[in-house]
């Protein structure tokens, strides 16, 4: 490998490992007074126990919810014929465009004690009506399940379609009914895909801050935010982040062990013969798919549109365009930097076999909640500011202020580490599709190095480049925890304003930036749907 490539790879690996090392190093700083507050006099009544129990409760509930919804919906559209099946086969993926924190404030606005549902019930039953509580962990689990089930649905459906009807027919020859064949044969073969989908959903759940804060359900992510903003103690935030990191690592280990020593083989087929069933069962499947699609997409989008119309004049407010500009600026900068890094990693991954482990480390950031990355980078840059830049400013009698901490540069670095894996996937797939003979022909014609990449590889990679750039751009625009913690002063984004308005109960004002983000999120989802339909 050329020396320059080794240098760039080393820099990327160091920055990717930096969050882990900085978070671990946070325990070298004393935060006794804050931890006395967190632990209290009795552990079972302490804040720490509440964070642990709430996080566990949330993970278990979301795992059950997304597995039930994703698997059942995938079974229906993959094996059964019923009305609107073709429509539901792709529309059930649209909730991926809905950020969890947007879904959360929409449902809170609809079902809270001052919302239309409970006000209708109060008018119906009078003073005898007792309000039901929405701000709790159960509501958070429902919202996460509705938003994140497409991860399980997409992977399970792909696995079911690969099995095809041959698997079911083979099971029926052994005496199984069609339903028994699905449960006892098709479903176990789909187990790796289901587990992978659940793992992705739980990663998003652990990384979330907006939805749990809307429902006033404290988890480790809300604790990290409060430790920084309420106590201004970045080291305590880092120590809490390390506990959240333990949850992530335990989940990764459990996911790997659950698939250990298991071997699954599937046969790709070109046709799929759907099973026929009674009219009643067809209506039940259509109704179930319609119910989930309505709750996860139609209802929240319709409510956002209603609120948007009420505050449509706010759409023309100069502040709104400033937030859009800030969001796009951060997204474009992060997408460009991440794309360059991912392209370099994908190139060396195809060229040099010995770099596999280093590339795996470089793409580790997506497995880490963004709140952990934000605290780690803030701790690192705060240390650099206090040891390097502030002494220089003091010596030169300049105004003393942090240079790196709270800068756009720090935020872009966090985005690049977090979403590097998102861009690496399409780019690595694109490089893998380039035949060696094409590269050899370019070399024979006198092209090499960057010239070979620019004139030969880049035109072929253009679809992968568009995909990677778009995915990182939209993910960055929707990112909330890192932006809340690290944004420069005055750099409010759409996600930040959604959080601020929902914190004040201003649902109608929050609908304007929320609907903008949902529309932006639909772009990559529609792209994925089109690719899925072609496949």
WOHU-V66456 format. One record per backbone hydrogen bond with DSSP energy under -1.0 kcal/mol. CO is the residue of the C=O (numbers start at 1). NH is the residue of the N-H. E is the energy in kcal/mol with one decimal. If there is no record, write none. Layout:
CO|NH|E ; CO|NH|E
This chain:
2|6|-2.1 ; 3|7|-2.4 ; 4|8|-2.5 ; 5|9|-2.5 ; 6|10|-2.3 ; 7|11|-2.2 ; 8|12|-2.2 ; 9|13|-2.5 ; 10|14|-2.4 ; 11|15|-2.3 ; 12|16|-1.9 ; 13|17|-2.2 ; 14|18|-1.6 ; 17|21|-2.0 ; 18|22|-2.9 ; 19|23|-2.3 ; 20|24|-2.1 ; 21|25|-2.2 ; 24|27|-1.3 ; 25|28|-2.0 ; 26|29|-1.6 ; 31|35|-2.1 ; 32|36|-2.2 ; 33|37|-1.3 ; 34|38|-2.2 ; 35|39|-2.7 ; 36|40|-2.1 ; 38|47|-1.2 ; 38|48|-1.8 ; 42|45|-1.4 ; 43|46|-1.7 ; 46|50|-1.6 ; 47|51|-2.5 ; 48|52|-2.4 ; 49|53|-2.9 ; 50|54|-2.7 ; 51|55|-2.3 ; 52|56|-2.5 ; 53|57|-2.7 ; 54|58|-2.5 ; 55|59|-2.4 ; 56|60|-2.6 ; 57|61|-2.4 ; 58|62|-2.6 ; 59|63|-2.4 ; 60|64|-2.1 ; 61|65|-2.6 ; 62|66|-3.0 ; 63|67|-1.6 ; 64|68|-2.2 ; 65|69|-2.5 ; 66|70|-2.6 ; 67|71|-2.0 ; 68|72|-1.9 ; 69|73|-2.3 ; 70|74|-2.0 ; 71|75|-2.5 ; 72|76|-2.2 ; 73|77|-2.3 ; 74|78|-1.5 ; 75|79|-2.0 ; 76|80|-1.9 ; 79|275|-3.6 ; 82|85|-1.6 ; 84|88|-2.5 ; 85|89|-2.0 ; 87|91|-2.3 ; 88|92|-1.7 ; 90|93|-1.5 ; 91|94|-1.6 ; 93|96|-1.6 ; 94|97|-2.4 ; 95|98|-1.8 ; 99|103|-2.1 ; 100|104|-2.3 ; 101|105|-1.8 ; 102|106|-1.9 ; 103|107|-2.4 ; 104|108|-2.1 ; 105|109|-2.3 ; 106|110|-1.6 ; 107|111|-2.8 ; 108|112|-2.1 ; 110|117|-1.7 ; 112|115|-2.1 ; 115|119|-2.0 ; 116|120|-2.0 ; 117|121|-2.1 ; 118|122|-2.3 ; 119|123|-2.1 ; 120|124|-1.7 ; 121|125|-2.7 ; 122|126|-2.1 ; 126|129|-1.8 ; 134|136|-2.0 ; 136|140|-1.5 ; 137|141|-2.4 ; 138|142|-2.1 ; 139|143|-2.4 ; 140|144|-2.7 ; 141|145|-2.5 ; 142|146|-2.2 ; 143|147|-2.1 ; 144|148|-2.8 ; 145|149|-1.5 ; 148|151|-1.6 ; 149|153|-2.7 ; 150|154|-2.9 ; 151|155|-1.5 ; 152|156|-2.7 ; 153|157|-2.6 ; 154|158|-2.2 ; 155|159|-2.0 ; 156|160|-2.7 ; 157|161|-2.5 ; 158|162|-1.6 ; 159|163|-1.5 ; 160|164|-2.0 ; 165|169|-2.7 ; 166|170|-2.4 ; 167|171|-1.9 ; 168|172|-2.2 ; 169|173|-1.8 ; 171|176|-1.7 ; 172|175|-1.7 ; 177|181|-2.7 ; 178|182|-1.8 ; 179|183|-2.2 ; 180|184|-3.0 ; 181|185|-1.6 ; 181|186|-2.2 ; 182|187|-2.5 ; 185|189|-1.7 ; 186|190|-1.4 ; 188|191|-1.2 ; 190|194|-2.2 ; 191|195|-2.7 ; 192|196|-2.3 ; 193|197|-2.2 ; 194|198|-2.5 ; 195|199|-2.5 ; 196|200|-2.0 ; 197|201|-2.2 ; 198|202|-2.6 ; 199|203|-2.1 ; 200|204|-1.9 ; 201|205|-2.0 ; 202|206|-2.8 ; 203|207|-1.6 ; 209|213|-1.8 ; 210|214|-1.9 ; 211|215|-1.7 ; 212|217|-2.9 ; 213|216|-1.1 ; 219|223|-1.9 ; 220|224|-2.2 ; 221|225|-1.8 ; 222|226|-2.5 ; 223|227|-2.4 ; 224|228|-1.4 ; 225|229|-2.7 ; 226|230|-2.7 ; 226|231|-1.0 ; 227|233|-1.8 ; 233|237|-1.6 ; 234|238|-2.0 ; 235|239|-2.1 ; 236|240|-2.2 ; 237|241|-2.4 ; 238|242|-1.7 ; 239|243|-1.1 ; 240|244|-1.9 ; 241|245|-2.3 ; 242|246|-1.5 ; 243|247|-1.3 ; 244|248|-1.8 ; 245|249|-2.7 ; 246|250|-2.6 ; 247|251|-2.2 ; 248|252|-2.3 ; 249|253|-2.5 ; 250|254|-2.5 ; 251|255|-2.4 ; 252|256|-2.2 ; 253|257|-2.7 ; 254|258|-2.1 ; 257|260|-1.2 ; 259|262|-1.3 ; 275|81|-2.0 ; 278|282|-2.1 ; 279|283|-2.4 ; 280|284|-2.2 ; 281|285|-2.4 ; 282|286|-2.5 ; 283|287|-2.8 ; 284|288|-2.5 ; 285|289|-2.4 ; 286|290|-2.5 ; 287|291|-2.4 ; 288|292|-2.4 ; 289|293|-2.5 ; 290|294|-2.4 ; 291|295|-2.5 ; 292|296|-2.4 ; 293|297|-1.7 ; 293|298|-1.6 ; 294|299|-3.3 ; 297|301|-2.2 ; 298|302|-2.7 ; 299|303|-2.4 ; 300|304|-2.3 ; 301|305|-2.3 ; 302|306|-2.2 ; 303|307|-2.5 ; 304|308|-2.7 ; 305|309|-2.5 ; 306|310|-1.7 ; 307|311|-1.5 ; 309|312|-1.3 ; 311|314|-1.6 ; 312|315|-1.1 ; 313|316|-1.2 ; 314|317|-1.6 ; 317|321|-1.2 ; 318|322|-1.6 ; 319|323|-2.3 ; 320|324|-2.4 ; 321|325|-2.3 ; 322|326|-2.7 ; 323|327|-2.7 ; 324|328|-2.8 ; 325|329|-2.6 ; 326|330|-2.5 ; 327|331|-2.3 ; 328|332|-3.2 ; 329|333|-2.4 ; 330|334|-2.4 ; 331|335|-2.6 ; 332|336|-2.4 ; 333|337|-2.3 ; 334|338|-2.7 ; 335|339|-2.3 ; 336|340|-2.0 ; 337|341|-2.2 ; 338|342|-2.9 ; 339|343|-2.4 ; 340|344|-2.1 ; 341|345|-2.4 ; 342|346|-2.6 ; 343|347|-2.1 ; 344|348|-2.3 ; 345|349|-1.9 ; 346|350|-1.3 ; 347|351|-1.3 ; 348|352|-2.8 ; 352|355|-1.0 ; 353|356|-1.5 ; 355|359|-2.3 ; 356|360|-2.1 ; 357|361|-1.8 ; 358|362|-2.0 ; 359|363|-1.5 ; 361|364|-1.5 ; 364|367|-1.8 ; 365|368|-1.5 ; 369|373|-1.6 ; 370|374|-2.7 ; 371|375|-2.3 ; 372|376|-2.5 ; 373|377|-2.5 ; 374|378|-2.4 ; 375|379|-2.5 ; 376|380|-2.2 ; 377|381|-2.8 ; 378|382|-2.3 ; 379|383|-1.9 ; 380|384|-2.0 ; 381|385|-2.6 ; 382|386|-2.4 ; 383|387|-1.8 ; 384|388|-2.2 ; 384|389|-1.0 ; 385|390|-3.2 ; 388|392|-1.5 ; 389|393|-2.6 ; 390|394|-2.5 ; 391|395|-2.5 ; 392|396|-2.1 ; 393|398|-3.2 ; 394|397|-1.1 ; 404|407|-1.5 ; 407|411|-1.6 ; 408|412|-2.5 ; 409|413|-2.1 ; 410|414|-1.9 ; 411|415|-2.3 ; 412|416|-2.6 ; 413|417|-2.4 ; 414|418|-2.3 ; 415|419|-2.8 ; 419|423|-1.5 ; 420|424|-2.3 ; 421|425|-1.7 ; 423|427|-1.7 ; 424|428|-3.1 ; 425|429|-2.2 ; 426|430|-2.2 ; 427|431|-2.5 ; 428|432|-2.0 ; 431|434|-1.3 ; 435|438|-1.3 ; 435|439|-1.2 ; 436|440|-2.6 ; 437|441|-2.1 ; 438|442|-2.0 ; 439|443|-2.2 ; 440|444|-2.2 ; 441|445|-1.4 ; 442|447|-2.4 ; 443|446|-1.5 ; 448|451|-1.2 ; 449|453|-1.8 ; 450|454|-2.9 ; 451|455|-2.5 ; 452|456|-2.1 ; 452|457|-1.6 ; 453|458|-3.3 ; 457|461|-2.2 ; 461|465|-2.6 ; 462|466|-2.4 ; 463|467|-2.2 ; 464|468|-2.8 ; 465|469|-2.6 ; 466|470|-2.5 ; 467|471|-2.5 ; 468|472|-2.2 ; 469|473|-2.3 ; 470|474|-2.4 ; 471|475|-2.3 ; 472|476|-2.4 ; 473|477|-2.1 ; 474|478|-1.8 ; 480|484|-2.9 ; 481|485|-2.1 ; 482|486|-2.3 ; 483|487|-1.9 ; 488|491|-2.2 ; 490|492|-1.1 ; 493|497|-2.4 ; 494|498|-2.0 ; 495|499|-1.9 ; 496|500|-2.4 ; 497|501|-2.8 ; 498|502|-2.5 ; 499|503|-1.9 ; 500|504|-1.0 ; 501|506|-2.9 ; 502|505|-1.1 ; 505|507|-1.5 ; 506|510|-2.1 ; 507|511|-1.3 ; 510|514|-1.9 ; 511|515|-2.7 ; 512|516|-1.4 ; 513|517|-2.1 ; 514|518|-2.3 ; 515|519|-2.2 ; 516|520|-2.0 ; 517|521|-2.6 ; 518|522|-1.4 ; 521|525|-1.2 ; 522|526|-2.9 ; 523|527|-1.9 ; 524|528|-2.5 ; 525|529|-2.6 ; 526|530|-2.6 ; 527|531|-2.0 ; 528|532|-2.4 ; 529|533|-2.7 ; 530|534|-2.1 ; 531|535|-2.3
